[in-house]
């Protein structure tokens, strides 16, 4: 957004993690539906319009997008809220709806989305999630979101849940069969702890538990046995540091931040930047789900 563009197709498929030393960076990809929402010099916002065709993915589209209203920054953020709840729940209430035509399906998704209270959608999860979605839905068309406030919401939740910035992610735990201590019930105030050790696929209605194959075959850190297999398959060999880290993780030891990656210098300014550590696509991704209309 600080670059004067809105994405207009926020969904799990369009966020990737880096490889190797950039394994702690989130990359955003697929700007095929992106649009310039303001003039780069004057910051003049695009005008409000109605009767627009649905652009993006219906499952994660904002309510205003369903209603045919021109998209702006608020719609990217609302879509991100649905992505977060999809990760939490494993599915969304408006998935799997049947209809004779795509238009009728989009209408059914829109009706279900509007009739599902945010409190019901986020029931059993920390209050930061309904707070976030209510904030996004209340934004005006041209209003600049308070990105610092929204980031702080989830930073506070992150610490309250007992997490630390160790750069050890759930997919690392899946690969090496380890676990992470993430705070006691007292620290969390009795609220439901966020999912851990469980990979939510970007495909509909699929949650991969601990004993499934790892989705991180492309990661360089691996055990010696995995590394040998990767070399036989023509995969990238692990570096000395990566081998040491992989052995520690394989034995169930904790790895420090410096073990896994070089710390990233973050932009801590209050400029409009919902994802300060984003970049271009490092690799291709599967085709989007069937409910993605590709209209511009």
C-alpha positions in Angstrom: 0.0 0.0 0.0 2.9 2.4 0.6 3.8 1.8 -3.0 0.4 3.1 -4.1 -1.0 -0.3 -5.1 -3.7 -2.6 -3.7 -3.3 -6.4 -4.3 -7.0 -7.3 -4.7 -6.4 -11.1 -4.5 -5.3 -11.7 -0.9 -5.4 -15.5 -0.3 -3.1 -18.2 1.2 -1.7 -19.2 -2.2 -0.2 -15.8 -2.7 2.1 -15.8 0.4 5.3 -17.8 0.5 8.2 -18.2 2.9 11.7 -17.7 1.7 14.4 -20.3 1.5 17.7 -20.7 3.3 18.8 -17.6 5.2 15.6 -15.9 4.0 13.4 -18.5 5.6 11.9 -16.0 8.0 10.8 -13.6 5.2 7.2 -13.6 4.0 6.9 -13.0 0.2 3.7 -11.8 -1.5 3.2 -12.9 -5.1 0.8 -12.6 -8.0 0.1 -9.0 -8.8 -1.9 -9.8 -11.8 -5.0 -8.2 -10.3 -3.2 -5.4 -8.5 -4.4 -1.8 -9.1 -3.0 1.6 -8.4 -5.3 3.2 -5.8 -3.7 6.7 -5.6 -1.4 9.0 -7.5 2.2 8.4 -6.4 3.0 12.1 -6.4 -0.2 13.8 -5.1 -1.7 10.8 -3.3 -5.0 11.6 -5.0 -7.2 8.6 -4.3 -9.2 6.8 -7.0 -12.9 7.7 -7.1 -15.6 5.7 -5.4 -17.5 3.5 -7.9 -20.2 0.9 -7.8 -21.5 -1.9 -10.1 -18.0 -3.4 -10.4 -17.5 -7.1 -11.3 -16.1 -9.3 -8.6 -12.3 -9.2 -8.8 -10.2 -11.7 -6.7 -11.1 -14.9 -4.9 -14.7 -15.1 -3.7 -13.8 -17.1 -0.6 -11.6 -14.3 0.8 -13.3 -11.3 -0.9 -14.5 -8.4 1.3 -18.2 -7.8 1.6 -17.9 -4.5 -0.3 -16.3 -6.4 -3.2 -19.2 -8.7 -3.3 -21.5 -5.7 -3.4 -19.7 -4.4 -6.5 -18.0 -1.5 -4.8 -14.5 -0.3 -6.0 -11.8 -1.9 -3.9 -9.4 0.1 -1.7 -6.9 -0.6 1.1 -9.7 -1.7 3.5 -10.6 -4.6 1.2 -7.1 -6.1 1.2 -7.1 -6.0 5.0 -10.5 -7.5 5.3 -9.5 -10.3 3.0 -6.4 -10.9 5.2 -8.7 -11.3 8.2 -10.5 -14.1 6.4 -7.2 -15.7 5.5 -6.2 -15.6 9.2 -9.5 -17.2 10.3 -9.1 -19.8 7.6 -5.7 -20.7 9.1 -7.3 -20.9 12.6 -10.4 -22.8 11.7 -9.2 -24.9 8.8 -12.3 -23.8 6.7 -14.7 -20.9 6.4 -18.5 -21.1 6.8 -19.1 -20.1 3.2 -17.0 -22.9 1.7 -18.5 -25.8 -0.2 -21.7 -24.0 -1.2 -23.4 -25.5 -4.3 -25.0 -23.5 -7.1 -25.9 -24.0 -10.8 -23.7 -21.2 -12.1 -20.7 -19.3 -10.9 -22.7 -16.1 -10.5 -25.2 -17.9 -8.2 -22.3 -19.4 -6.3 -20.8 -16.0 -5.7 -24.2 -14.7 -4.6 -24.5 -17.6 -2.1 -21.0 -16.9 -0.7 -21.9 -13.2 -0.4 -25.1 -14.0 1.5 -23.5 -16.4 3.8 -20.6 -14.1 4.5 -22.9 -11.2 5.3 -25.2 -13.3 7.5 -22.3 -14.8 9.6 -21.6 -12.5 12.6 -17.9 -11.8 13.1 -18.2 -13.0 16.7 -19.5 -16.3 15.4 -16.8 -16.6 12.8 -14.1 -16.0 15.5 -15.8 -17.8 18.3 -13.3 -19.6 20.6 -10.3 -17.6 19.3 -8.6 -14.6 20.8 -10.5 -11.3 20.8 -7.8 -9.7 18.5 -9.4 -11.5 15.5 -12.9 -10.1 15.8 -11.4 -6.7 16.8 -9.3 -6.8 13.6 -12.3 -7.7 11.3 -14.6 -5.2 12.9 -12.0 -2.5 12.4 -11.5 -3.4 8.7 -15.3 -3.4 8.0 -15.7 0.0 9.6 -13.1 1.7 7.4 -14.3 4.3 4.9 -13.4 3.9 1.2 -10.5 6.4 1.1 -9.5 6.0 4.8 -5.9 5.1 5.6 -5.9 2.1 7.9 -3.9 2.4 11.1 -1.3 -0.2 10.3 0.7 0.3 13.5 -2.4 -0.3 15.6 -3.3 -3.5 13.7 0.3 -4.8 14.0 0.4 -4.0 17.7 -2.9 -6.0 18.1 -1.2 -9.2 17.0 2.2 -8.4 18.6 0.4 -8.3 21.9 -1.4 -11.6 21.2 1.9 -13.1 20.1 3.5 -12.4 23.4 0.4 -13.3 25.5 0.4 -16.7 23.8 3.9 -17.2 25.0 5.6 -17.2 21.6 9.1 -15.7 21.0 10.9 -14.5 17.9 12.9 -17.7 17.5 12.2 -18.1 13.7 11.3 -21.7 14.3 8.0 -22.2 12.5 5.4 -25.0 12.6 6.7 -26.4 9.3 10.2 -26.8 11.0 8.5 -28.7 13.8 6.7 -31.0 11.3 9.9 -31.8 9.5 11.9 -32.8 12.6 9.0 -34.0 14.8 9.8 -31.5 17.5 7.4 -29.4 19.7 7.4 -25.9 20.9 6.4 -24.7 24.4 4.1 -21.8 23.7 3.0 -20.5 27.1 0.8 -21.8 29.8 -3.0 -21.5 30.1 -2.4 -18.9 32.8 -0.4 -16.8 30.3 -3.1 -17.1 27.8 -5.9 -16.3 30.2 -7.7 -19.5 29.4 -8.3 -18.6 25.8 -7.9 -21.1 23.0 -4.3 -21.4 21.9 -3.6 -20.8 18.2 -2.9 -23.9 16.1 0.6 -25.4 16.3 2.2 -28.3 14.6 -0.6 -28.4 12.0 -0.3 -27.2 8.4 -3.4 -25.8 6.9 -3.4 -26.5 3.1 -4.4 -23.7 0.7 -6.6 -26.4 -0.8 -10.2 -26.5 0.6 -11.0 -28.5 3.7 -7.6 -30.1 4.2 -5.7 -29.9 7.5 -2.5 -31.9 7.7 -1.7 -33.3 11.2 1.7 -34.2 12.6 2.1 -37.6 10.9 1.6 -36.4 7.4 4.3 -35.7 4.8 5.9 -32.3 5.3 5.0 -29.5 2.9 8.5 -28.2 3.1 10.4 -30.4 0.7 11.9 -27.2 -0.8 13.5 -26.1 2.5 17.3 -26.6 2.6 17.6 -27.5 6.3 17.3 -31.2 6.6 18.7 -34.2 8.4 21.8 -36.0 6.8 19.5 -38.7 5.6 17.1 -36.3 4.0 20.0 -34.3 2.6 21.5 -37.3 1.0 18.2 -38.1 -0.6 17.9 -34.6 -1.9 21.3 -34.7 -3.4 20.4 -38.0 -5.2 17.3 -36.3 -6.5 19.3 -33.3 -7.7 18.2 -31.1 -4.8 20.3 -28.3 -3.3 23.0 -29.5 -0.8 22.8 -28.1 2.7 25.5 -25.8 3.9 27.6 -26.5 7.0 25.5 -24.2 9.2 22.3 -25.8 7.9 23.6 -29.3 8.6 24.5 -28.3 12.2 21.0 -26.7 12.7 19.3 -29.7 11.2 21.1 -32.1 13.5 20.1 -30.1 16.5 16.5 -30.0 15.5 16.6 -33.7 14.6 17.6 -34.4 18.2 14.8 -32.2 19.5 17.1 -29.3 20.6 16.0 -25.7 20.4 17.6 -23.6 17.7 18.4 -19.9 18.3 17.5 -17.1 16.0 21.1 -16.8 14.7 21.2 -20.5 14.1 18.4 -20.4 11.6 18.6 -17.1 9.9 20.2 -13.7 9.8 18.0 -11.2 11.6 16.0 -9.0 9.3 16.0 -5.2 9.7 12.4 -4.1 9.8 11.0 -0.8 8.8 9.4 0.4 12.0 8.0 3.7 10.6 4.3 4.4 10.7 4.1 4.6 6.9 1.4 2.5 5.2 3.0 -0.9 5.0 1.0 -3.9 6.2 3.8 -6.4 5.2 7.2 -4.7 5.4 9.1 -7.8 4.6 7.6 -8.7 1.2 9.2 -9.2 -2.1 8.7 -10.8 -5.5 8.0 -14.5 -6.1 10.8 -17.0 -5.5 9.0 -20.0 -7.1 5.9 -21.0 -8.9 2.7 -22.0 -7.0 -0.2 -24.3 -7.8 -3.2 -23.0 -9.7 -5.7 -21.1 -7.6 -9.0 -22.7 -6.4 -11.9 -23.0 -8.7 -13.7 -20.1 -7.0 -11.3 -17.5 -8.4 -12.7 -15.3 -11.1 -9.9 -13.7 -13.1 -11.7 -10.5 -14.2 -10.0 -7.2 -14.3 
